[in-house]
């Protein structure tokens, strides 16, 4: 988890947040 967070700050927080959000939505729609 910490690896993902450090990668997120390196790559850009907005992009990572968007990816996380889309992932969350996908999980919610499958459940």
N, CA, C and O atoms as a printed pandas DataFrame, in Angstrom:
     atom_number atom_name residue_name chain_id  residue_number  x_coord  y_coord  z_coord
0              1         N          UNK        A               1    0.836   -1.210    0.000
1              2        CA          UNK        A               1    0.000    0.000    0.000
2              3         C          UNK        A               1    0.870    1.259    0.000
3              4         O          UNK        A               1    0.591    2.221   -0.715
4              5         N          UNK        A               2    1.924    1.234    0.810
5              6        CA          UNK        A               2    2.820    2.392    0.886
6              7         C          UNK        A               2    3.508    2.622   -0.456
7              8         O          UNK        A               2    3.753    3.761   -0.854
8              9         N          UNK        A               3    3.816    1.523   -1.150
9             10        CA          UNK        A               3    4.459    1.618   -2.473
10            11         C          UNK        A               3    3.558    2.359   -3.444
11            12         O          UNK        A               3    4.020    3.207   -4.208
12            13         N          UNK        A               4    2.270    2.037   -3.413
13            14        CA          UNK        A               4    1.307    2.671   -4.308
14            15         C          UNK        A               4    1.193    4.168   -4.001
15            16         O          UNK        A               4    1.093    4.999   -4.903
16            17         N          UNK        A               5    1.211    4.485   -2.705
17            18        CA          UNK        A               5    1.091    5.883   -2.283
18            19         C          UNK        A               5    2.285    6.699   -2.745
19            20         O          UNK        A               5    2.126    7.812   -3.246
20            21         N          UNK        A               6    3.480    6.150   -2.577
21            22        CA          UNK        A               6    4.697    6.860   -2.996
22            23         C          UNK        A               6    4.707    7.020   -4.516
23            24         O          UNK        A               6    5.126    8.052   -5.040
24            25         N          UNK        A               7    4.243    5.991   -5.209
25            26        CA          UNK        A               7    4.159    6.045   -6.667
26            27         C          UNK        A               7    3.155    7.113   -7.092
27            28         O          UNK        A               7    3.357    7.816   -8.081
28            29         N          UNK        A               8    2.080    7.219   -6.332
29            30        CA          UNK        A               8    1.039    8.187   -6.644
30            31         C          UNK        A               8    1.567    9.615   -6.536
31            32         O          UNK        A               8    1.311   10.442   -7.410
32            33         N          UNK        A               9    2.298    9.900   -5.472
33            34        CA          UNK        A               9    2.828   11.249   -5.291
34            35         C          UNK        A               9    3.871   11.558   -6.347
35            36         O          UNK        A               9    4.047   12.710   -6.743
36            37         N          UNK        A              10    4.567   10.517   -6.802
37            38        CA          UNK        A              10    5.593   10.705   -7.834
38            39         C          UNK        A              10    4.942   10.970   -9.184
39            40         O          UNK        A              10    5.349   11.879   -9.907
40            41         N          UNK        A              11    3.950   10.191   -9.518
41            42        CA          UNK        A              11    3.331   10.267  -10.849
42            43         C          UNK        A              11    2.361   11.433  -10.944
43            44         O          UNK        A              11    2.182   12.007  -12.018
44            45         N          UNK        A              12    1.742   11.781   -9.843
45            46        CA          UNK        A              12    0.727   12.832   -9.879
46            47         C          UNK        A              12   -0.496   12.388   -9.103
47            48         O          UNK        A              12   -1.102   11.367   -9.429
48            49         N          UNK        A              13   -0.861   13.135   -8.090
49            50        CA          UNK        A              13   -1.946   12.712   -7.197
50            51         C          UNK        A              13   -3.288   12.626   -7.917
51            52         O          UNK        A              13   -4.080   11.720   -7.656
52            53         N          UNK        A              14   -3.539   13.560   -8.814
53            54        CA          UNK        A              14   -4.829   13.584   -9.501
54            55         C          UNK        A              14   -5.048   12.310  -10.323
55            56         O          UNK        A              14   -6.127   11.717  -10.289
56            57         N          UNK        A              15   -4.023   11.900  -11.055
57            58        CA          UNK        A              15   -4.132   10.710  -11.892
58            59         C          UNK        A              15   -4.405    9.476  -11.047
59            60         O          UNK        A              15   -5.241    8.644  -11.401
60            61         N          UNK        A              16   -3.693    9.361   -9.923
61            62        CA          UNK        A              16   -3.855    8.205   -9.057
62            63         C          UNK        A              16   -5.248    8.182   -8.427
63            64         O          UNK        A              16   -5.859    7.123   -8.279
64            65         N          UNK        A              17   -5.738    9.372   -8.058
65            66        CA          UNK        A              17   -7.064    9.454   -7.455
66            67         C          UNK        A              17   -8.124    9.012   -8.458
67            68         O          UNK        A              17   -9.078    8.319   -8.105
68            69         N          UNK        A              18   -7.947    9.419   -9.707
69            70        CA          UNK        A              18   -8.890    9.045  -10.756
70            71         C          UNK        A              18   -8.890    7.535  -10.961
71            72         O          UNK        A              18   -9.943    6.919  -11.128
72            73         N          UNK        A              19   -7.693    6.947  -10.946
73            74        CA          UNK        A              19   -7.558    5.509  -11.117
74            75         C          UNK        A              19   -8.211    4.773   -9.958
75            76         O          UNK        A              19   -8.926    3.791  -10.160
76            77         N          UNK        A              20   -7.963    5.250   -8.741
77            78        CA          UNK        A              20   -8.528    4.628   -7.548
78            79         C          UNK        A              20  -10.050    4.724   -7.569
79            80         O          UNK        A              20  -10.748    3.779   -7.201
80            81         N          UNK        A              21  -10.554    5.871   -8.002
81            82        CA          UNK        A              21  -11.994    6.083   -8.053
82            83         C          UNK        A              21  -12.657    5.133   -9.048
83            84         O          UNK        A              21  -13.692    4.535   -8.754
84            85         N          UNK        A              22  -12.053    5.000  -10.226
85            86        CA          UNK        A              22  -12.598    4.113  -11.252
86            87         C          UNK        A              22  -12.559    2.667  -10.776
87            88         O          UNK        A              22  -13.462    1.881  -11.061
88            89         N          UNK        A              23  -11.499    2.329  -10.047
89            90        CA          UNK        A              23  -11.369    0.982   -9.494
90            91         C          UNK        A              23  -12.477    0.725   -8.482
91            92         O          UNK        A              23  -13.085   -0.345   -8.472
92            93         N          UNK        A              24  -12.732    1.705   -7.637
93            94        CA          UNK        A              24  -13.776    1.601   -6.617
94            95         C          UNK        A              24  -15.136    1.427   -7.272
95            96         O          UNK        A              24  -15.944    0.606   -6.838
96            97         N          UNK        A              25  -15.386    2.207   -8.321
97            98        CA          UNK        A              25  -16.657    2.122   -9.025
98            99         C          UNK        A              25  -16.840    0.743   -9.657
99           100         O          UNK        A              25  -17.937    0.185   -9.644
100          101         N          UNK        A              26  -15.755    0.202  -10.207
101          102        CA          UNK        A              26  -15.814   -1.118  -10.828
102          103         C          UNK        A              26  -16.151   -2.171   -9.784
103          104         O          UNK        A              26  -16.961   -3.062  -10.041
104          105         N          UNK        A              27  -15.543   -2.078   -8.620
105          106        CA          UNK        A              27  -15.796   -3.030   -7.539
106          107         C          UNK        A              27  -17.243   -2.925   -7.063
107          108         O          UNK        A              27  -17.896   -3.930   -6.782
108          109         N          UNK        A              28  -17.729   -1.687   -6.980
109          110        CA          UNK        A              28  -19.097   -1.465   -6.518
110          111         C          UNK        A              28  -20.111   -2.015   -7.516
111          112         O          UNK        A              28  -21.135   -2.572   -7.120
112          113         N          UNK        A              29  -19.833   -1.863   -8.792
113          114        CA          UNK        A              29  -20.768   -2.328   -9.821
114          115         C          UNK        A              29  -20.776   -3.850   -9.919
115          116         O          UNK        A              29  -21.789   -4.448  -10.283
116          117         N          UNK        A              30  -19.636   -4.481   -9.591
117          118        CA          UNK        A              30  -19.565   -5.943   -9.671
118          119         C          UNK        A              30  -20.210   -6.587   -8.453
119          120         O          UNK        A              30  -20.712   -7.708   -8.533
120          121         N          UNK        A              31  -20.199   -5.888   -7.334
121          122        CA          UNK        A              31  -20.765   -6.454   -6.104
122          123         C          UNK        A              31  -22.282   -6.438   -6.143
123          124         O          UNK        A              31  -22.929   -6.875   -5.192
